[in-house]
Amino acid sequence: MIDDVLAKIRAKDPFYDDGYVLSSMVSKPLEIAVKTFLWFIDTNAGDYSIFRNLARMERYVIRKLSLILGCKSKRCSGYIVSGGSEANFLSLWLIRNFSRKVKGIRRPEIVISPTTHYSVIKAANALNIKVKYASLNENYKIDVASIPEKISKTQ
């Protein structure tokens, strides 16, 4: 019964294999990603004390990705998340906390393009980070020269 209902709902949207989805923000997941997701669907990746092996797997993958990206020290770290919006939120959360603790910045700000994904703006709002917009050039790319004037001198 539920399978039939879900199949009917899903059938109303395009499938990647049909060739109609060209510019979506997501893509068809790799088979190994689907299998892994299904194996661990009933776990809580944030509870390292109970799901230790899932945490070990996450650390292993992050270490391998760090090496691929050129980080030779063990000081590189990260999280595996479900998507870009969550990644944007965590990135801003980490840099905000680092800026406060290490740099002493009381009122954090970010300079972004007017075309930045809405999740960055949403996360900045939730984290009390002021958003400033750089200009775009004639090719609708961020005008790097407009960034310095947006940076506050004191925090």
N, CA and C of each residue as an Amber inpcrd file, in Angstrom:
protein
   465
   0.8220000  -1.1950000   0.0000000   0.0000000   0.0000000   0.0000000
   0.8700000   1.2640000   0.0000000   1.7460000   1.3960000   1.0130000
   2.5860000   2.5920000   1.0830000   3.5440000   2.6500000  -0.0950000
   4.0330000   1.4900000  -0.5430000   4.9140000   1.4570000  -1.7060000
   4.2130000   2.0060000  -2.9380000   2.9500000   1.6640000  -3.1050000
   2.1850000   2.1520000  -4.2590000   2.0110000   3.6720000  -4.2010000
   1.6990000   4.1750000  -3.0300000   1.5090000   5.6190000  -2.8580000
   2.8160000   6.3580000  -3.1440000   3.8990000   5.8650000  -2.5580000
   5.1930000   6.5130000  -2.7660000   5.6300000   6.4320000  -4.2310000
   5.3940000   5.3100000  -4.8640000   5.7460000   5.1500000  -6.2820000
   4.9860000   6.1410000  -7.1520000   3.7140000   6.3530000  -6.8660000
   2.9100000   7.3040000  -7.6370000   3.4120000   8.7350000  -7.4620000
   3.7520000   9.0760000  -6.2370000   4.2690000  10.4240000  -5.9670000
   5.6050000  10.6200000  -6.6760000   6.4900000   9.6370000  -6.5370000
   7.8240000   9.7420000  -7.1470000   7.7470000   9.7990000  -8.6650000
   6.8110000   9.0930000  -9.2460000   6.6760000   9.0270000 -10.7020000
   6.3110000  10.3750000 -11.3190000   5.8270000  11.3010000 -10.5180000
   5.4190000  12.6160000 -11.0280000   6.6030000  13.5530000 -11.2610000
   7.7710000  13.1930000 -10.7220000   8.9720000  14.0010000 -10.9120000
   9.9380000  13.2810000 -11.8490000  10.8590000  14.0220000 -12.4740000
  11.7960000  13.3870000 -13.4110000  12.8170000  12.5040000 -12.7010000
  13.3650000  11.5710000 -13.4530000  14.4260000  10.6890000 -12.9850000
  15.7130000  11.0510000 -13.7250000  16.8370000  10.9410000 -13.0500000
  18.1180000  11.2600000 -13.6810000  18.3540000  10.3960000 -14.9110000
  18.0040000   9.1350000 -14.8290000  18.2520000   8.2150000 -15.9410000
  17.4680000   8.5730000 -17.1920000  16.4190000   9.3740000 -17.0670000
  15.6340000   9.7810000 -18.2300000  16.3380000  10.8740000 -19.0420000
  17.3490000  11.4950000 -18.4460000  18.1020000  12.5240000 -19.1590000
  17.5080000  13.9080000 -19.0950000  16.5020000  14.1480000 -18.2670000
  15.8570000  15.4550000 -18.1960000  16.4040000  16.3440000 -17.0760000
  17.0940000  15.7590000 -16.1300000  17.6330000  16.5390000 -15.0180000
  19.0540000  16.9470000 -15.3960000  19.2410000  18.2380000 -15.6830000
  20.5310000  18.7090000 -16.1610000  21.2380000  19.6480000 -15.1920000
  20.4950000  20.3900000 -14.3940000  21.1510000  21.4000000 -13.5720000
  20.6140000  21.4320000 -12.1470000  20.3000000  20.2940000 -11.6180000
  19.8230000  20.2410000 -10.2450000  21.0040000  20.3850000  -9.2930000
  20.7220000  20.8150000  -8.0760000  21.7880000  20.9600000  -7.0910000
  22.1930000  19.6230000  -6.4910000  21.5090000  18.5770000  -6.8420000
  21.8900000  17.2390000  -6.3920000  22.0760000  16.3690000  -7.6220000
  22.7050000  15.2670000  -7.4210000  22.8990000  14.3410000  -8.5270000
  22.5100000  12.9420000  -8.0630000  22.4200000  12.0510000  -9.0030000
  22.0890000  10.6750000  -8.6640000  23.2190000  10.1200000  -7.8010000
  22.8840000   9.5880000  -6.6280000  23.9450000   9.0920000  -5.7480000
  24.6000000   7.8290000  -6.3070000  25.8700000   7.6660000  -5.9730000
  26.5680000   6.4460000  -6.3430000  25.9430000   5.2620000  -5.6080000
  25.9930000   4.1040000  -6.2340000  25.4050000   2.9010000  -5.6290000
  26.0120000   2.5970000  -4.2590000  27.3240000   2.7870000  -4.1240000
  27.9740000   2.5160000  -2.8350000  27.4650000   3.4720000  -1.7550000
  27.1380000   4.7070000  -2.1420000  26.6050000   5.6720000  -1.1770000
  25.2260000   5.2450000  -0.7050000  24.4010000   4.7620000  -1.6210000
  23.0630000   4.2960000  -1.2560000  23.1710000   3.0860000  -0.3300000
  24.0390000   2.1300000  -0.6700000  24.2170000   0.9300000   0.1670000
  24.6990000   1.3070000   1.5640000  25.6730000   2.2040000   1.6170000
  26.1960000   2.6280000   2.9210000  25.1130000   3.3230000   3.7380000
  24.3740000   4.2000000   3.0970000  23.2800000   4.8970000   3.7790000
  22.2870000   3.8890000   4.3590000  21.8970000   2.9080000   3.5750000
  20.9240000   1.9130000   4.0440000  21.4820000   1.0690000   5.1820000
  22.7690000   0.7580000   5.1380000  23.3720000  -0.0250000   6.2290000
  23.3730000   0.7500000   7.5430000  23.4990000   2.0600000   7.4740000
  23.6460000   2.8670000   8.6920000  22.4520000   3.7750000   8.9640000
  21.3330000   3.5630000   8.3090000  20.1700000   4.4420000   8.4280000
  19.6260000   4.5060000   9.8580000  19.8070000   3.4480000  10.6240000
  19.2610000   3.4120000  11.9850000  20.2940000   3.8050000  13.0410000
  21.3600000   4.4710000  12.6250000  22.3880000   4.9000000  13.5730000
  22.3500000   6.4110000  13.7380000  23.0540000   6.8870000  14.7300000
  23.1730000   8.3170000  14.9740000  24.6460000   8.6690000  14.8730000
  25.0410000   9.2230000  13.7360000  26.4510000   9.5350000  13.5000000
  26.9930000  10.5710000  14.4810000  26.1130000  11.3100000  15.1310000
  26.5560000  12.3010000  16.1020000  26.7870000  11.7340000  17.4900000
  26.4170000  10.4860000  17.7170000  26.5930000   9.8630000  19.0330000
  27.7790000   8.9080000  18.9900000  28.9700000   9.4780000  19.1400000
  30.2010000   8.7010000  19.0360000  30.3590000   7.6770000  20.1520000
  29.7130000   7.8880000  21.2870000  29.8800000   6.9560000  22.3940000
  29.1610000   5.6290000  22.1590000  28.0900000   5.6420000  21.3880000
  27.3580000   4.4130000  21.0990000  27.7780000   3.8230000  19.7500000
  27.8820000   4.6530000  18.7440000  28.1800000   4.1880000  17.3830000
  29.6490000   4.4480000  17.0530000  30.5160000   3.7640000  17.7970000
  31.9590000   3.9920000  17.6870000  32.5140000   3.6530000  16.3110000
  32.0280000   2.5700000  15.7270000  32.5730000   2.1680000  14.4300000
  32.1670000   3.1090000  13.3110000  30.9960000   3.6680000  13.4160000
  30.5890000   4.6770000  12.4450000  31.5020000   5.9000000  12.5670000
  31.8300000   6.2670000  13.8070000  32.7390000   7.3860000  14.0350000
  34.1300000   7.0690000  13.4870000  34.5820000   5.8350000  13.6680000
  35.8830000   5.4330000  13.1210000  35.8770000   5.5370000  11.5930000
  34.8020000   5.0920000  10.9780000  34.6990000   5.1530000   9.5250000
  34.7240000   6.6120000   9.0610000  34.0180000   7.4870000   9.7620000
  34.0110000   8.8950000   9.4020000  35.4180000   9.4800000   9.4950000
  36.1210000   9.1950000  10.5800000  37.4940000   9.7070000  10.7400000
  38.4160000   9.1770000   9.6320000  38.2370000   7.9010000   9.2770000
  39.0430000   7.3010000   8.2070000  38.8030000   8.0210000   6.8810000
  37.5520000   8.2240000   6.5380000  37.2200000   8.8880000   5.2730000
  37.7430000  10.3190000   5.2710000  37.5770000  11.0350000   6.3810000
  38.0570000  12.4190000   6.4630000  39.5740000  12.4690000   6.3370000
  40.2630000  11.5290000   6.9570000  41.7260000  11.4820000   6.8610000
  42.1570000  11.2480000   5.4050000  41.4950000  10.3210000   4.7230000
  41.8280000  10.0450000   3.3220000  41.5460000  11.2690000   2.4420000
  40.3980000  11.9170000   2.6610000  40.0740000  13.1220000   1.8900000
  41.0620000  14.2400000   2.1810000  41.4930000  14.3580000   3.4390000
  42.4800000  15.3760000   3.8050000  43.7820000  15.1570000   3.0460000
  44.2120000  13.9100000   2.9500000  45.4400000  13.5970000   2.2110000
  45.2870000  13.9180000   0.7240000  44.1260000  13.5660000   0.1660000
  43.8660000  13.8670000  -1.2420000  43.9260000  15.3700000  -1.4830000
  43.4280000  16.1450000  -0.5120000  43.4020000  17.6060000  -0.6470000
  44.7230000  18.2640000  -0.2490000  45.7160000  17.4560000   0.1310000
  47.0430000  17.9860000   0.3910000  47.3780000  18.2610000   1.8420000
  46.5540000  17.8560000   2.7760000  46.8510000  18.0660000   4.1910000
  47.7030000  16.9040000   4.6940000  48.9670000  17.1850000   4.9680000
  49.8800000  16.1260000   5.4190000  49.8660000  15.9560000   6.9360000
  49.4740000  16.9870000   7.6640000  49.4690000  16.8930000   9.1250000
  48.1740000  16.2470000   9.5980000  48.1700000  15.8540000  10.8490000
  46.9500000  15.2670000  11.4190000  46.0470000  16.3470000  12.0100000
  46.3420000  17.6180000  11.7400000  45.5440000  18.7160000  12.2690000
  44.3170000  19.0060000  11.4170000  44.2270000  18.4070000  10.2520000
  43.0640000  18.6110000   9.3920000  41.9060000  17.7760000   9.9290000
  40.7230000  18.3220000   9.8450000  39.5690000  17.5870000  10.3530000
  38.3400000  17.9790000   9.5430000  37.2130000  17.4040000   9.9010000
  35.9950000  17.7370000   9.2010000  34.8420000  16.8780000   9.6600000
  33.7610000  16.9980000   8.9540000  32.5500000  16.2340000   9.2190000
  32.0250000  15.6890000   7.8980000  31.3490000  14.5870000   7.9680000
  30.6050000  14.1050000   6.8110000  29.1620000  14.4910000   7.0650000
  28.5850000  15.1970000   6.1200000  27.2240000  15.7070000   6.2870000
  26.3390000  15.2630000   5.1300000  25.0610000  15.5040000   5.2810000
  24.0900000  15.0130000   4.2990000  23.9590000  15.8920000   3.0640000
  24.4450000  17.1100000   3.1220000  24.2840000  17.9730000   1.9530000
  24.9520000  19.3170000   2.1170000  24.8380000  20.1270000   1.0780000
  25.5040000  21.4170000   1.0320000  25.0150000  22.4220000   2.0520000
  23.7140000  22.4500000   2.3120000  23.1930000  23.4110000   3.2870000
  23.7510000  23.1340000   4.6800000  23.7860000  21.8670000   5.0520000
  24.3610000  21.5090000   6.3480000  25.8530000  21.8110000   6.3740000
  26.5340000  21.5540000   5.2890000  27.9640000  21.8500000   5.2050000
  28.2130000  23.3520000   5.3470000  27.3890000  24.1690000   4.7000000
  27.5370000  25.6180000   4.8130000  27.3260000  26.0780000   6.2510000
  26.3030000  25.5390000   6.9030000  26.0350000  25.9090000   8.2930000
  27.2180000  25.5490000   9.1910000  27.6860000  24.3070000   9.0880000
  28.7970000  23.8760000   9.9340000  30.0700000  24.6640000   9.6570000
  30.3130000  24.9940000   8.3970000  31.4980000  25.7840000   8.0590000
  31.4610000  27.1440000   8.7340000  30.3190000  27.8020000   8.6650000
  30.1960000  29.1140000   9.3110000  30.2450000  29.0000000  10.8230000
  29.6610000  27.9560000  11.3680000  29.6920000  27.7320000  12.8190000
  31.1310000  27.5460000  13.2960000  31.9020000  26.7340000  12.5720000
  33.2940000  26.4900000  12.9470000  34.1390000  27.7520000  12.8520000
  34.0110000  28.4920000  11.7510000  34.8360000  29.6840000  11.5870000
  34.4130000  30.7880000  12.5580000  33.1180000  30.8720000  12.8690000
  32.6660000  31.8560000  13.8560000  33.2850000  31.5540000  15.2180000
  33.2300000  30.2860000  15.6330000  33.7750000  29.9150000  16.9380000
  35.2900000  30.0900000  16.9860000  35.9690000  29.7210000  15.9140000
  37.4160000  29.9190000  15.8260000  37.7530000  31.4120000  15.9060000
  37.0120000  32.2190000  15.1560000  37.2670000  33.6570000  15.1420000
  37.0910000  34.2820000  16.5160000  36.0940000  33.8490000  17.2320000
  35.8570000  34.3810000  18.5830000  36.9520000  33.9430000  19.5430000
  37.2530000  32.6510000  19.5310000  38.1950000  32.0900000  20.5000000
  39.6390000  32.4770000  20.1950000  40.0560000  32.3400000  18.9690000
  41.4580000  32.5340000  18.6080000  41.7640000  33.9700000  18.2010000
  40.8680000  34.5890000  17.4760000  41.1140000  35.9340000  16.9480000
  40.4710000  37.0380000  17.7770000  39.6000000  36.6740000  18.7090000
  38.9480000  37.6810000  19.5460000  37.9170000  38.5200000  18.8250000
  37.3750000  38.0230000  17.7530000  36.3750000  38.7740000  16.9810000
  35.0220000  38.6470000  17.6700000  34.4690000  39.7650000  18.0840000
  33.2040000  39.7560000  18.8260000  31.9830000  39.7620000  17.9120000
  32.0840000  40.4780000  16.8050000  30.9560000  40.5970000  15.8740000
  31.3880000  40.0980000  14.4920000  31.3010000  38.7990000  14.2650000
  31.8000000  38.2450000  13.0020000  30.9880000  38.7010000  11.7930000
  31.6860000  38.8090000  10.6890000  31.0760000  39.2050000   9.4160000
  31.6300000  38.3040000   8.3120000  30.8520000  38.1670000   7.2530000
  31.3520000  37.4960000   6.0580000  31.0430000  38.3810000   4.8550000
  31.9190000  38.3140000   3.8670000  31.7090000  39.0240000   2.6090000
  31.4200000  37.9560000   1.5630000  30.2660000  38.0890000   0.9180000
  29.8490000  37.0800000  -0.0520000  29.3780000  37.7430000  -1.3430000
  29.1870000  36.9180000  -2.3310000  28.6370000  37.3680000  -3.6030000
  27.1210000  37.4820000  -3.4820000  26.4970000  38.3890000  -4.2080000
  25.0260000  38.4450000  -4.2130000  24.3930000  37.1610000  -4.7570000
  25.1820000  36.3310000  -5.4150000  24.6620000  35.0770000  -5.9710000
  24.9530000  33.8730000  -5.0750000  25.4500000  34.1180000  -3.8780000
  25.7410000  33.0380000  -2.9410000  24.4680000  32.2640000  -2.6030000
  24.6060000  30.9720000  -2.4100000  23.4580000  30.1180000  -2.0970000
  22.7510000  30.6150000  -0.8370000  21.4370000  30.5460000  -0.8680000
  20.6290000  31.0630000   0.2420000  20.9520000  30.4070000   1.5800000
  21.4600000  29.1790000   1.5650000  21.7490000  28.4950000   2.8270000
  22.8710000  29.1790000   3.6020000  23.7860000  29.8500000   2.9040000
  24.8550000  30.5830000   3.5820000  24.2570000  31.7730000   4.3310000
  23.3520000  32.4820000   3.6890000  22.7050000  33.6380000   4.3050000
  21.8510000  33.1920000   5.4860000  21.1350000  32.1120000   5.3050000
  20.2930000  31.5570000   6.3730000  21.1490000  31.1440000   7.5770000
  22.2640000  30.4770000   7.3060000  23.1570000  30.0490000   8.3880000
  23.7730000  31.2520000   9.0930000  24.1980000  32.2460000   8.3250000
  24.7690000  33.4520000   8.9270000  23.7610000  34.1240000   9.8490000
  22.5270000  34.1840000   9.4220000  21.4750000  34.7680000  10.2420000
  21.3070000  33.9750000  11.5390000  21.2450000  32.6700000  11.4400000
  21.0640000  31.8210000  12.6250000  22.2470000  31.9290000  13.5850000
  23.4350000  32.1570000  13.0500000  24.6540000  32.2080000  13.8590000
  25.0500000  33.6290000  14.2580000  24.1910000  34.6040000  13.9300000
  24.4550000  36.0110000  14.2510000  25.7580000  36.5110000  13.6150000
  25.9320000  36.1640000  12.3470000  27.0710000  36.6380000  11.5640000
  26.5340000  37.6510000  10.5530000  27.1220000  38.8350000  10.5470000
  26.6700000  39.8800000   9.6250000  27.1230000  39.5430000   8.1980000
  26.2140000  39.6950000   7.2560000  26.5040000  39.4270000   5.8490000
  26.7280000  40.7470000   5.1150000  27.8310000  40.8170000   4.3780000
  28.1250000  41.9540000   3.5190000  28.3030000  41.4190000   2.1050000
  27.8570000  42.2020000   1.1400000  27.8880000  41.7490000  -0.2460000
  28.9500000  42.4770000  -1.0600000  29.7910000  41.7030000  -1.7060000
  30.7460000  42.2590000  -2.6680000  30.0010000  42.5110000  -3.9760000
  30.6170000  43.2440000  -4.8430000  30.0140000  43.5280000  -6.1500000
  30.3010000  42.3940000  -7.1250000  29.5160000  42.3800000  -8.1980000
  29.7670000  41.4410000  -9.2910000  30.3830000  42.1930000 -10.4600000
  31.2100000  41.4950000 -11.2270000  31.7660000  42.1220000 -12.4250000
  30.8330000  41.9000000 -13.6130000  31.2740000  42.3070000 -14.7980000
  30.4200000  42.2120000 -15.9860000  30.1060000  40.7680000 -16.3780000
  30.8700000  39.8120000 -15.8460000  30.6180000  38.3890000 -16.1190000
  29.8340000  37.7250000 -14.9900000  29.2790000  38.5270000 -14.1060000
  28.4950000  38.0510000 -12.9620000  29.3170000  37.1840000 -12.0120000
  30.5990000  37.4590000 -11.9570000  31.4830000  36.8170000 -10.9860000
  31.8380000  37.8640000  -9.9440000  32.2380000  37.3930000  -8.7630000
  32.5440000  38.3390000  -7.6950000  33.7080000  39.2420000  -8.1140000
  33.5480000  40.5270000  -7.8720000  34.5820000  41.5060000  -8.1660000
  35.5210000  41.5360000  -6.9630000  36.6420000  40.8680000  -7.0960000
  37.5750000  40.7200000  -5.9820000  38.0230000  42.0750000  -5.4510000
  38.1450000  43.0490000  -6.3130000  38.5830000  44.3800000  -5.8910000
  37.5790000  45.0550000  -4.9560000  36.3210000  44.6160000  -4.9610000
  35.3080000  45.2330000  -4.0970000  35.3090000  44.6590000  -2.6720000
  36.0520000  43.6020000  -2.4580000  36.0300000  42.9360000  -1.1500000
  36.7020000  43.7530000  -0.0380000  37.9230000  44.2780000  -0.2380000
  38.5880000  44.9890000   0.8700000  37.7570000  46.0990000   1.5030000
  37.0100000  46.8520000   0.7080000  36.2040000  47.9490000   1.2630000
  35.0530000  47.4430000   2.1340000  34.7180000  46.1650000   2.0120000
  33.6340000  45.5940000   2.8200000  34.1150000  45.0660000   4.1670000
  35.4090000  44.8950000   4.3070000  35.9740000  44.3040000   5.5320000
  36.0780000  45.3700000   6.6200000  35.4720000  45.0980000   7.7590000
  35.5170000  46.0300000   8.8800000  36.9300000  46.0700000   9.4600000
  37.3260000  47.2310000   9.9120000  38.6690000  47.4020000  10.4860000
  38.7610000  46.9090000  11.9170000  37.6860000  47.0780000  12.6830000
  37.7100000  46.6310000  14.0810000  36.5370000  45.6810000  14.3320000
  36.7420000  44.8200000  15.2380000  35.6960000  43.8600000  15.5950000
  35.4610000  43.9490000  17.0690000
